[in-house]
């Protein structure tokens, strides 16, 4: 019965969040309308939604999303080549729980962790 999940994360500035996800990470804006307090982006079936929270203190934001990928090497090296900042404590590495993972922070410090088995 459950078919998808679309996390909702806080953002302080719609234009800045859109620029990060669309221009840097190659997501596309989606949805049926453009609303100043909301943003929806999609890439390869992954959808992230954002809500405006101008008072957000990024130092206390604990928003997190774990995204599985089928080609973590290409994703990681492609973004690095484009200058996307990888989290300094989370470069691509094998984890004890059997995943290869890396992470990055968006402009509001929502943590995006990408993982692939093996």
Secondary structure, 3 states (H helix, E strand, C coil): CCCCCCCEEEECCHHHHHHHHHHHCCCEECCCCCCCCEEEEEECCEEEEEEECCCCCHHHCCCEEEEECCCHHHHHHHHHHCCCCCCCCCCCEECCCCEEEEEEECCCCCEEEEEEEC
